[in-house]
Amino acid sequence: MIGPNVIDLTQRVKPRRNEAHNEILARITDLFNGIGGVLCDVDGTLAHGIEPLHKEFWLGALVGVARASLGKHFDGVMLEIKLNVIRAQLQAHLDQVFSHGGFVMGMAHEILAQAEALPDGNPSIEELDQLVGKYRIPLIEQAIDEGRVELMVDTVPMFEYLRSTFHARIGIYTNSDIVTGSTICRRLFGQEAFDRLIRGTADKPRRLFGSDVPRDKRKPHPFGWGLLAQNMQRDPRVCAIMEDRPNVMQEAFDAFPFRFGVLVVAPDHLRSVHAYETKLQHVRHSLEGWEGQPIILVRNLARLRMLLQRKFPPAGPAAMEPAATEPTSDSTVVS
């Protein structure tokens, strides 16, 4: 049975006069009352369709770099033959990295070097990484424009509501590198909404990418959650985290005293109904006997916002929240 500290909103809505429904409403409103910040994952939580496309973005960008370099010396059939060999080697390397972990650019640099497909000037691994990032941007934007990557239902309205009603700060944390993460967020939210709801300041950004965190401390390691809370100038005890992976949420709870979590198991256009229900049952199983910090289990944010608005009506358009008055507690210090 699902743990006593899990509020499951993936079930069908009960009538308003139902006692269990009223208890759920009371528990949720109590958790959100006085909320100071919400720290959100992106891939699989706020946006869907990203994860299976990461390899496609990397492969397309690396082959694009090789094509630009080799295209100065070859064309036609000979160019395509050389690119097919490089593509196969890169595909095998990316399959290994995404299955077992590792560093993309080290071996990618070696593959291109051996094929004499590096850009002019024999760039270093770091320089090649920056160039490949530029090639990935249009591939990511195209995937979003084609609807292969989508924002979760009600994300922006929910963030607007949290900002205007609770003066809560919104932060995002993704293991995606800064090129992928910032492109996805800017394109999905729109630049104006992203700046207004999430961006923060230059010295205290409210978005954290994989490239901002030491490689050995990226998720599921909890380091980034504490760092983001510091940047948001919010004590974890008045913050919630929003994730799609129970183990990542567990790690964050073990390290920091976050008030509660919102665990998102959302349907998307890449997953069949059967596959989705199987995943939902797997998540529920992982929460059996859960007695840690409270977790709200949701399909999307729409129903959660609807329930909150019964107790806390919308306060109008979101304004800039007042400066945080509480000091950043010792619990937000990360090492």
N, C-alpha and C positions, 0 to 999 in steps of 0.2 A: 504494500500500500504506500502511496505517496506520502512523504513526510509531513508532520504537523505544521511545519513552518513554510510550506509551499502553498501558495494561492494559485489555483489552476484556473486561468481564464480561457483555456482552449476548449472547455466544455460549453455546451449550449447554455444560453442565458436563462436563468430561472425567473419566474414572475417576481415582480417587485415586492409583493407581500410575503414572499417565501422567506422563512427565517434564515436559512443557509445563505441566501442571496444577500440579505441585510447584514449578516455577519461578515461576508466578504467585503461588502462596501465599507463597513466600519474599519476593517483591518487595513484596507488600501488607503483610505483617507487619513488614517492615523500615521501610516508610514510616510506619506507625502507632506503632511502638515509640518511646515518649517524646513522643507527640503532646500538645501543650499546649492547643490550641483548635481549634474548627471554626467557620468563619464561613459562614453559609448564606443564600443567596437564598430567597425564599418563592414568588413566582408562577412556576409551572411546575417548581419544584424540590421544595419540601416540600409544596406544595398545587397541585391541578389544577382547572381550570375557572374560575379567577379572571379571567384576562386578557380573554376574550371578554365578560365581564359588566361590566367597568368602565364602559363607555358606558351600559349599562342602569341601573347604580346612579346615575350622575350624572343621567341624564335623568329617572329616576323621582323623585329627590330635588328637582331643580329644578322639575319640574311640580308636585310636592307643595307646595312653597313658594308657587308661583303660585296653586294651588287654594285654599290657606288664605287668601291675601290677597284674591283676587277673589271668593271665596265669601261675603265680608262684604257684597258689593254686587250679586252676580248669583247666579242659581241655574238649575237646569234646562237647557234647550237653549242659552240664551244663554251660560251659564257654559262648557258643553262646546265651543261654537263658539270662544270666546276661547282656551280651553286648547288646542284643536287647532291654532290658528295659532301659539301660543307653542311648542307641542311640535315642530311642523315646523321652526321657526327654530332651536330648540335642537338638534334632531337634525342639521341641516345644519352647525351650528357644531361639534358634538362629532365628527362625521365628519371635519371638517377638522383638528381638533386631534389626533385619534388617528391620522390618516393622515400628517400632516406635522409634528406637534409644535405646541406653543404653550401658552397659558395659558387654562384653562377659564373661570375666574370673571370675567375682564375683560369679554368679550363677553356672557357670560351675564347679568351685572349690567345691561349696556346693553339687552339684549333684554327683560328683565323691567321695566326702567325705562320703556322706550318703550311697553310694553303696560299701564303703570300697575299692574303686578302685584308690585311690591316690597312687603315687609311695612311696617307702620306705622313711622314714624320715619326713613324713607329711609336704610336702613343702608348703610354703606360696603361696598366689595368685600370687605374682611377680615371685617366683621361678617356679611355674607351668606354667606361661605365657612363660617364657624362654624355658622350656622344650617342650611345645606345638609348639613353633616357630620352633624348630628343626625338629619336625614331619611334619610341613607344607611344609618345603623346598622341599622334594622329590615329594610331591603331586603337587606343583606348577610347578616344572621342568617337570614332566610327562605331565601335561596339555599343556605346551608349546611345548614339543617334539611331542605330538599328534596333534598339530595344532589347539588346541581349544583356544589358546591365540596367537594372531599375532600382529606384529608391523605394524602400518599404512604404506600404500604405500608411498615410497619416503622419509621416515623420516630421515634415515641416510644420503642420498645424499643431502637433504635440509640442514641438520645441517652442513655437510661438506662445502656446498656452503656458508652459512652464516658466518662460521668461516673464510674461506679463502678469501672471497670477501669483507666482511664488518668488519672483526675482532670482530664479535659479540660473546658474551659469552652466553652459553646455560645453563639454569637451569631447574630443574624439581621439581614439588611440587605435592604430592599426599597425600590423607588422609589415604592411606594404611599404616599399621605399617611398621617398618623398615625391618622386616623379609620378608614380602610379597613384599614390594616395591623394595628392593634391589635385591631380587632373580629374580623378573620379569625383572628389568632393565638389570641386569648382563647377564641373559640368552637371552633376546631378542636382545640387542645391541651387545653382546659379550663383554668380559671383556676389551679387548684392546680398542675397539671403545668407550665404556662407560668411561673408564679412560681418554681417549684423548679428548673426546667431552664435557663431563659433570662433571667429578668428582670434580674438583677444588682442594683445599688444606684441610689439616686436620682441621685448624682453621677457614677456610672459605669454607665449602662444598657448592657445587652448586646443591645439591639435598636436599629436605626437605620432611620428612615423617610425618605421623600423630603423631607418638610418639615424634617428635621434637617440637610439638606445644601443648600448653595447651588445654585440652579437650574441654573447652568452646570457644576456638578460632579457631577451625578447620573449613575448608570450610563447608558452604558458607561464614563464617566470613573471612574478608580480611586480617587478621593479618599475615598469612603465606606469602602472596605475598610481603608485605613490608619487612618481615624478609629475604626472599630469595633475594630480590633486594639488601639489605644490604650485605649479604654474597657474592653476585656477585660483589659488589663494583660498582654498576651501579645506576645512577639516573633514577627513573621511567620514567622521561620525554624523555629518549632516549631508552626506552624499550617497547616491545610488550608482551602481555600475550596470551597464546594459551590454549583454553578451549573448552569443548563440552556442557557446560551448560550456557545459557544466564544469569541466575540469579547470578551465581558465578562471571561471568565477570562484571555484573552490580555492585555487591558489591565491587569488586576490583577497578573499575573506580570511584566509589563514595568516596573511601578512599584515593586513590593515583592517581597522574596525569600521568598514563601510556599513551604512545603516541597513541597506537591503540591496537586492539585485533584481533586475528585470531580465528574464531568460527568454529569448526570442526563438521560437521554432516556427518559421514562416514558410508558407507555400510559395513557390515561384514557378515560372514558366519552364524551367529546365528540369523540374522534378515531377514525376507522375504522382497521381493521388496515392497509389499504393506505397511508393517510395517515401512520400511525405508522412503517411500514417505510420510507416515502419520506423522512421526517424523519431516521430513524436513518442511512440511507445518506448523506444530506446531511451529517450531523455527522461520520460516518466520513471522508467525502471531505475535509472541512475540516481533518481531523487527519492527512492524508497527509504523511509526512515530518516529523512533529512531533518536535522535538528539545529543546523547552523543559523546564520543570519537569514531573515526571511527572503524568500524568492517568489516573485510574481511570474508565472509562466504564461506567455501570450503567443498568439499567432501573429498579431500586428499591434500597433499602438492605438488603433481606433476605439476599440472597446474600453481600453484602459482610460483613455481621455474622456469618453462618455461617462464612465462611472465617477471619475474625479469631478467632473463639472456639476454633478448633482449636489455635491457638498461645497465645492469651490467654484462658483460661476466665473466665467472668463472676465478678466479685468480690463479688456480692451486691447488695442494694439500694443505689442511689446515695446517697452522703452528700455533704455540702458539701465541695468540694475544698479542700485547704489553700491558704492565701494564696500568690500567686505569689512566688517567690523571685528570679526573674531580673528585672533592671531592664528597663524598656521601652527597647529599643534606639533609636538614632538613626533606624533604618530605618522606625520607625513614625511618625515626625514628618511631619505633612502640612501643606501650606501652601495 
